[in-house]
Amino acid sequence: MAAVEIDVKYVAHLARISLTPDEETKLAAQLGGILGYIEKLKELDITGVEPTAHAVPLVNVTRADEIRPSLPHDDALRNAPAQAGGLFIVPKIVE
């Protein structure tokens, strides 16, 4: 358990968080449990199982990239509060 406790302190240092001794003990126990589950998973026979990036196949849900007519320039500027020379006039935000 001492090696896990060192890892908790190191990770806390990398995350730039300070932990109380009680929190370190609690996180060390949780990390030990997680590592125990990983060791349990290593016991599985996975010969013949292909590696996958996702458990289920992903489908692209975006629309097809095709040329379509866009909004006419005059329609885009119709409701603009201020315009000049065919452009939107906006308040200056950089000083």
Chimera marker file (.cmm) of the C-alpha trace (Angstrom):
<marker_set name="trace">
<marker id="1" x="0.000" y="0.000" z="0.000" r="1" g="1" b="0" radius="0.5"/>
<marker id="2" x="2.984" y="2.311" z="0.471" r="1" g="1" b="0" radius="0.5"/>
<marker id="3" x="3.634" y="2.436" z="-3.298" r="1" g="1" b="0" radius="0.5"/>
<marker id="4" x="0.034" y="3.478" z="-3.927" r="1" g="1" b="0" radius="0.5"/>
<marker id="5" x="0.314" y="6.200" z="-1.292" r="1" g="1" b="0" radius="0.5"/>
<marker id="6" x="3.386" y="7.597" z="-3.061" r="1" g="1" b="0" radius="0.5"/>
<marker id="7" x="1.438" y="7.612" z="-6.339" r="1" g="1" b="0" radius="0.5"/>
<marker id="8" x="-1.392" y="9.572" z="-4.706" r="1" g="1" b="0" radius="0.5"/>
<marker id="9" x="1.017" y="12.224" z="-3.470" r="1" g="1" b="0" radius="0.5"/>
<marker id="10" x="2.695" y="12.412" z="-6.894" r="1" g="1" b="0" radius="0.5"/>
<marker id="11" x="-0.610" y="12.731" z="-8.761" r="1" g="1" b="0" radius="0.5"/>
<marker id="12" x="-1.810" y="15.344" z="-6.284" r="1" g="1" b="0" radius="0.5"/>
<marker id="13" x="1.416" y="17.269" z="-6.886" r="1" g="1" b="0" radius="0.5"/>
<marker id="14" x="0.940" y="17.076" z="-10.671" r="1" g="1" b="0" radius="0.5"/>
<marker id="15" x="-2.672" y="18.257" z="-10.302" r="1" g="1" b="0" radius="0.5"/>
<marker id="16" x="-1.475" y="21.029" z="-8.014" r="1" g="1" b="0" radius="0.5"/>
<marker id="17" x="-3.921" y="20.125" z="-5.285" r="1" g="1" b="0" radius="0.5"/>
<marker id="18" x="-3.192" y="19.706" z="-1.632" r="1" g="1" b="0" radius="0.5"/>
<marker id="19" x="-4.635" y="16.746" z="0.199" r="1" g="1" b="0" radius="0.5"/>
<marker id="20" x="-5.020" y="16.166" z="3.890" r="1" g="1" b="0" radius="0.5"/>
<marker id="21" x="-3.624" y="12.912" z="5.260" r="1" g="1" b="0" radius="0.5"/>
<marker id="22" x="-7.196" y="11.594" z="5.562" r="1" g="1" b="0" radius="0.5"/>
<marker id="23" x="-7.871" y="12.404" z="1.893" r="1" g="1" b="0" radius="0.5"/>
<marker id="24" x="-4.595" y="10.749" z="0.866" r="1" g="1" b="0" radius="0.5"/>
<marker id="25" x="-5.564" y="7.608" z="2.750" r="1" g="1" b="0" radius="0.5"/>
<marker id="26" x="-9.051" y="7.575" z="1.232" r="1" g="1" b="0" radius="0.5"/>
<marker id="27" x="-7.728" y="8.124" z="-2.313" r="1" g="1" b="0" radius="0.5"/>
<marker id="28" x="-5.004" y="5.506" z="-1.830" r="1" g="1" b="0" radius="0.5"/>
<marker id="29" x="-7.671" y="2.960" z="-0.871" r="1" g="1" b="0" radius="0.5"/>
<marker id="30" x="-9.786" y="3.930" z="-3.895" r="1" g="1" b="0" radius="0.5"/>
<marker id="31" x="-6.773" y="3.713" z="-6.202" r="1" g="1" b="0" radius="0.5"/>
<marker id="32" x="-5.912" y="0.312" z="-4.734" r="1" g="1" b="0" radius="0.5"/>
<marker id="33" x="-9.464" y="-0.856" z="-5.504" r="1" g="1" b="0" radius="0.5"/>
<marker id="34" x="-9.224" y="0.388" z="-9.086" r="1" g="1" b="0" radius="0.5"/>
<marker id="35" x="-5.874" y="-1.343" z="-9.568" r="1" g="1" b="0" radius="0.5"/>
<marker id="36" x="-7.426" y="-4.513" z="-8.112" r="1" g="1" b="0" radius="0.5"/>
<marker id="37" x="-10.168" y="-4.405" z="-10.748" r="1" g="1" b="0" radius="0.5"/>
<marker id="38" x="-7.548" y="-3.946" z="-13.464" r="1" g="1" b="0" radius="0.5"/>
<marker id="39" x="-5.677" y="-7.014" z="-12.218" r="1" g="1" b="0" radius="0.5"/>
<marker id="40" x="-8.979" y="-8.930" z="-12.295" r="1" g="1" b="0" radius="0.5"/>
<marker id="41" x="-9.524" y="-7.870" z="-15.920" r="1" g="1" b="0" radius="0.5"/>
<marker id="42" x="-6.044" y="-9.098" z="-16.836" r="1" g="1" b="0" radius="0.5"/>
<marker id="43" x="-7.179" y="-12.634" z="-15.901" r="1" g="1" b="0" radius="0.5"/>
<marker id="44" x="-9.678" y="-12.727" z="-18.787" r="1" g="1" b="0" radius="0.5"/>
<marker id="45" x="-8.873" y="-14.771" z="-21.875" r="1" g="1" b="0" radius="0.5"/>
<marker id="46" x="-9.142" y="-12.336" z="-24.764" r="1" g="1" b="0" radius="0.5"/>
<marker id="47" x="-7.516" y="-14.430" z="-27.485" r="1" g="1" b="0" radius="0.5"/>
<marker id="48" x="-9.427" y="-13.990" z="-30.714" r="1" g="1" b="0" radius="0.5"/>
<marker id="49" x="-11.028" y="-10.713" z="-29.609" r="1" g="1" b="0" radius="0.5"/>
<marker id="50" x="-10.237" y="-7.890" z="-31.991" r="1" g="1" b="0" radius="0.5"/>
<marker id="51" x="-9.197" y="-4.566" z="-30.449" r="1" g="1" b="0" radius="0.5"/>
<marker id="52" x="-11.821" y="-1.866" z="-30.824" r="1" g="1" b="0" radius="0.5"/>
<marker id="53" x="-11.921" y="1.862" z="-30.266" r="1" g="1" b="0" radius="0.5"/>
<marker id="54" x="-15.658" y="1.822" z="-29.487" r="1" g="1" b="0" radius="0.5"/>
<marker id="55" x="-17.983" y="-0.850" z="-28.144" r="1" g="1" b="0" radius="0.5"/>
<marker id="56" x="-20.598" y="-0.071" z="-30.786" r="1" g="1" b="0" radius="0.5"/>
<marker id="57" x="-20.080" y="1.160" z="-34.350" r="1" g="1" b="0" radius="0.5"/>
<marker id="58" x="-20.299" y="4.906" z="-34.775" r="1" g="1" b="0" radius="0.5"/>
<marker id="59" x="-22.214" y="6.566" z="-37.570" r="1" g="1" b="0" radius="0.5"/>
<marker id="60" x="-21.591" y="10.118" z="-38.712" r="1" g="1" b="0" radius="0.5"/>
<marker id="61" x="-24.827" y="12.024" z="-38.073" r="1" g="1" b="0" radius="0.5"/>
<marker id="62" x="-23.872" y="15.215" z="-39.886" r="1" g="1" b="0" radius="0.5"/>
<marker id="63" x="-25.495" y="16.085" z="-43.178" r="1" g="1" b="0" radius="0.5"/>
<marker id="64" x="-23.755" y="15.503" z="-46.447" r="1" g="1" b="0" radius="0.5"/>
<marker id="65" x="-21.388" y="18.270" z="-47.526" r="1" g="1" b="0" radius="0.5"/>
<marker id="66" x="-23.057" y="19.562" z="-50.650" r="1" g="1" b="0" radius="0.5"/>
<marker id="67" x="-23.336" y="22.938" z="-52.331" r="1" g="1" b="0" radius="0.5"/>
<marker id="68" x="-26.618" y="24.673" z="-51.566" r="1" g="1" b="0" radius="0.5"/>
<marker id="69" x="-27.800" y="28.223" z="-52.125" r="1" g="1" b="0" radius="0.5"/>
<marker id="70" x="-27.005" y="30.526" z="-49.219" r="1" g="1" b="0" radius="0.5"/>
<marker id="71" x="-28.951" y="33.407" z="-47.719" r="1" g="1" b="0" radius="0.5"/>
<marker id="72" x="-28.972" y="36.411" z="-50.049" r="1" g="1" b="0" radius="0.5"/>
<marker id="73" x="-26.852" y="39.346" z="-48.870" r="1" g="1" b="0" radius="0.5"/>
<marker id="74" x="-29.809" y="41.749" z="-48.621" r="1" g="1" b="0" radius="0.5"/>
<marker id="75" x="-31.827" y="39.258" z="-46.540" r="1" g="1" b="0" radius="0.5"/>
<marker id="76" x="-28.902" y="38.803" z="-44.145" r="1" g="1" b="0" radius="0.5"/>
<marker id="77" x="-28.654" y="42.558" z="-43.544" r="1" g="1" b="0" radius="0.5"/>
<marker id="78" x="-32.421" y="43.193" z="-43.437" r="1" g="1" b="0" radius="0.5"/>
<marker id="79" x="-32.737" y="43.089" z="-39.608" r="1" g="1" b="0" radius="0.5"/>
<marker id="80" x="-29.301" y="44.517" z="-38.802" r="1" g="1" b="0" radius="0.5"/>
<marker id="81" x="-29.587" y="47.354" z="-36.265" r="1" g="1" b="0" radius="0.5"/>
<marker id="82" x="-26.824" y="49.267" z="-38.067" r="1" g="1" b="0" radius="0.5"/>
<marker id="83" x="-25.195" y="48.746" z="-41.441" r="1" g="1" b="0" radius="0.5"/>
<marker id="84" x="-22.951" y="50.651" z="-43.825" r="1" g="1" b="0" radius="0.5"/>
<marker id="85" x="-21.571" y="49.703" z="-47.213" r="1" g="1" b="0" radius="0.5"/>
<marker id="86" x="-23.229" y="46.273" z="-47.085" r="1" g="1" b="0" radius="0.5"/>
<marker id="87" x="-21.594" y="45.378" z="-43.739" r="1" g="1" b="0" radius="0.5"/>
<marker id="88" x="-22.829" y="45.016" z="-40.161" r="1" g="1" b="0" radius="0.5"/>
<marker id="89" x="-21.861" y="47.874" z="-37.832" r="1" g="1" b="0" radius="0.5"/>
<marker id="90" x="-21.045" y="46.616" z="-34.343" r="1" g="1" b="0" radius="0.5"/>
<marker id="91" x="-19.869" y="48.413" z="-31.198" r="1" g="1" b="0" radius="0.5"/>
<marker id="92" x="-16.120" y="48.563" z="-30.619" r="1" g="1" b="0" radius="0.5"/>
<marker id="93" x="-15.116" y="46.199" z="-27.827" r="1" g="1" b="0" radius="0.5"/>
<marker id="94" x="-11.304" y="46.518" z="-27.901" r="1" g="1" b="0" radius="0.5"/>
<marker id="95" x="-9.756" y="49.623" z="-26.448" r="1" g="1" b="0" radius="0.5"/>
<link id1="1" id2="2" r="1" g="1" b="0" radius="0.2"/>
<link id1="2" id2="3" r="1" g="1" b="0" radius="0.2"/>
<link id1="3" id2="4" r="1" g="1" b="0" radius="0.2"/>
<link id1="4" id2="5" r="1" g="1" b="0" radius="0.2"/>
<link id1="5" id2="6" r="1" g="1" b="0" radius="0.2"/>
<link id1="6" id2="7" r="1" g="1" b="0" radius="0.2"/>
<link id1="7" id2="8" r="1" g="1" b="0" radius="0.2"/>
<link id1="8" id2="9" r="1" g="1" b="0" radius="0.2"/>
<link id1="9" id2="10" r="1" g="1" b="0" radius="0.2"/>
<link id1="10" id2="11" r="1" g="1" b="0" radius="0.2"/>
<link id1="11" id2="12" r="1" g="1" b="0" radius="0.2"/>
<link id1="12" id2="13" r="1" g="1" b="0" radius="0.2"/>
<link id1="13" id2="14" r="1" g="1" b="0" radius="0.2"/>
<link id1="14" id2="15" r="1" g="1" b="0" radius="0.2"/>
<link id1="15" id2="16" r="1" g="1" b="0" radius="0.2"/>
<link id1="16" id2="17" r="1" g="1" b="0" radius="0.2"/>
<link id1="17" id2="18" r="1" g="1" b="0" radius="0.2"/>
<link id1="18" id2="19" r="1" g="1" b="0" radius="0.2"/>
<link id1="19" id2="20" r="1" g="1" b="0" radius="0.2"/>
<link id1="20" id2="21" r="1" g="1" b="0" radius="0.2"/>
<link id1="21" id2="22" r="1" g="1" b="0" radius="0.2"/>
<link id1="22" id2="23" r="1" g="1" b="0" radius="0.2"/>
<link id1="23" id2="24" r="1" g="1" b="0" radius="0.2"/>
<link id1="24" id2="25" r="1" g="1" b="0" radius="0.2"/>
<link id1="25" id2="26" r="1" g="1" b="0" radius="0.2"/>
<link id1="26" id2="27" r="1" g="1" b="0" radius="0.2"/>
<link id1="27" id2="28" r="1" g="1" b="0" radius="0.2"/>
<link id1="28" id2="29" r="1" g="1" b="0" radius="0.2"/>
<link id1="29" id2="30" r="1" g="1" b="0" radius="0.2"/>
<link id1="30" id2="31" r="1" g="1" b="0" radius="0.2"/>
<link id1="31" id2="32" r="1" g="1" b="0" radius="0.2"/>
<link id1="32" id2="33" r="1" g="1" b="0" radius="0.2"/>
<link id1="33" id2="34" r="1" g="1" b="0" radius="0.2"/>
<link id1="34" id2="35" r="1" g="1" b="0" radius="0.2"/>
<link id1="35" id2="36" r="1" g="1" b="0" radius="0.2"/>
<link id1="36" id2="37" r="1" g="1" b="0" radius="0.2"/>
<link id1="37" id2="38" r="1" g="1" b="0" radius="0.2"/>
<link id1="38" id2="39" r="1" g="1" b="0" radius="0.2"/>
<link id1="39" id2="40" r="1" g="1" b="0" radius="0.2"/>
<link id1="40" id2="41" r="1" g="1" b="0" radius="0.2"/>
<link id1="41" id2="42" r="1" g="1" b="0" radius="0.2"/>
<link id1="42" id2="43" r="1" g="1" b="0" radius="0.2"/>
<link id1="43" id2="44" r="1" g="1" b="0" radius="0.2"/>
<link id1="44" id2="45" r="1" g="1" b="0" radius="0.2"/>
<link id1="45" id2="46" r="1" g="1" b="0" radius="0.2"/>
<link id1="46" id2="47" r="1" g="1" b="0" radius="0.2"/>
<link id1="47" id2="48" r="1" g="1" b="0" radius="0.2"/>
<link id1="48" id2="49" r="1" g="1" b="0" radius="0.2"/>
<link id1="49" id2="50" r="1" g="1" b="0" radius="0.2"/>
<link id1="50" id2="51" r="1" g="1" b="0" radius="0.2"/>
<link id1="51" id2="52" r="1" g="1" b="0" radius="0.2"/>
<link id1="52" id2="53" r="1" g="1" b="0" radius="0.2"/>
<link id1="53" id2="54" r="1" g="1" b="0" radius="0.2"/>
<link id1="54" id2="55" r="1" g="1" b="0" radius="0.2"/>
<link id1="55" id2="56" r="1" g="1" b="0" radius="0.2"/>
<link id1="56" id2="57" r="1" g="1" b="0" radius="0.2"/>
<link id1="57" id2="58" r="1" g="1" b="0" radius="0.2"/>
<link id1="58" id2="59" r="1" g="1" b="0" radius="0.2"/>
<link id1="59" id2="60" r="1" g="1" b="0" radius="0.2"/>
<link id1="60" id2="61" r="1" g="1" b="0" radius="0.2"/>
<link id1="61" id2="62" r="1" g="1" b="0" radius="0.2"/>
<link id1="62" id2="63" r="1" g="1" b="0" radius="0.2"/>
<link id1="63" id2="64" r="1" g="1" b="0" radius="0.2"/>
<link id1="64" id2="65" r="1" g="1" b="0" radius="0.2"/>
<link id1="65" id2="66" r="1" g="1" b="0" radius="0.2"/>
<link id1="66" id2="67" r="1" g="1" b="0" radius="0.2"/>
<link id1="67" id2="68" r="1" g="1" b="0" radius="0.2"/>
<link id1="68" id2="69" r="1" g="1" b="0" radius="0.2"/>
<link id1="69" id2="70" r="1" g="1" b="0" radius="0.2"/>
<link id1="70" id2="71" r="1" g="1" b="0" radius="0.2"/>
<link id1="71" id2="72" r="1" g="1" b="0" radius="0.2"/>
<link id1="72" id2="73" r="1" g="1" b="0" radius="0.2"/>
<link id1="73" id2="74" r="1" g="1" b="0" radius="0.2"/>
<link id1="74" id2="75" r="1" g="1" b="0" radius="0.2"/>
<link id1="75" id2="76" r="1" g="1" b="0" radius="0.2"/>
<link id1="76" id2="77" r="1" g="1" b="0" radius="0.2"/>
<link id1="77" id2="78" r="1" g="1" b="0" radius="0.2"/>
<link id1="78" id2="79" r="1" g="1" b="0" radius="0.2"/>
<link id1="79" id2="80" r="1" g="1" b="0" radius="0.2"/>
<link id1="80" id2="81" r="1" g="1" b="0" radius="0.2"/>
<link id1="81" id2="82" r="1" g="1" b="0" radius="0.2"/>
<link id1="82" id2="83" r="1" g="1" b="0" radius="0.2"/>
<link id1="83" id2="84" r="1" g="1" b="0" radius="0.2"/>
<link id1="84" id2="85" r="1" g="1" b="0" radius="0.2"/>
<link id1="85" id2="86" r="1" g="1" b="0" radius="0.2"/>
<link id1="86" id2="87" r="1" g="1" b="0" radius="0.2"/>
<link id1="87" id2="88" r="1" g="1" b="0" radius="0.2"/>
<link id1="88" id2="89" r="1" g="1" b="0" radius="0.2"/>
<link id1="89" id2="90" r="1" g="1" b="0" radius="0.2"/>
<link id1="90" id2="91" r="1" g="1" b="0" radius="0.2"/>
<link id1="91" id2="92" r="1" g="1" b="0" radius="0.2"/>
<link id1="92" id2="93" r="1" g="1" b="0" radius="0.2"/>
<link id1="93" id2="94" r="1" g="1" b="0" radius="0.2"/>
<link id1="94" id2="95" r="1" g="1" b="0" radius="0.2"/>
</marker_set>
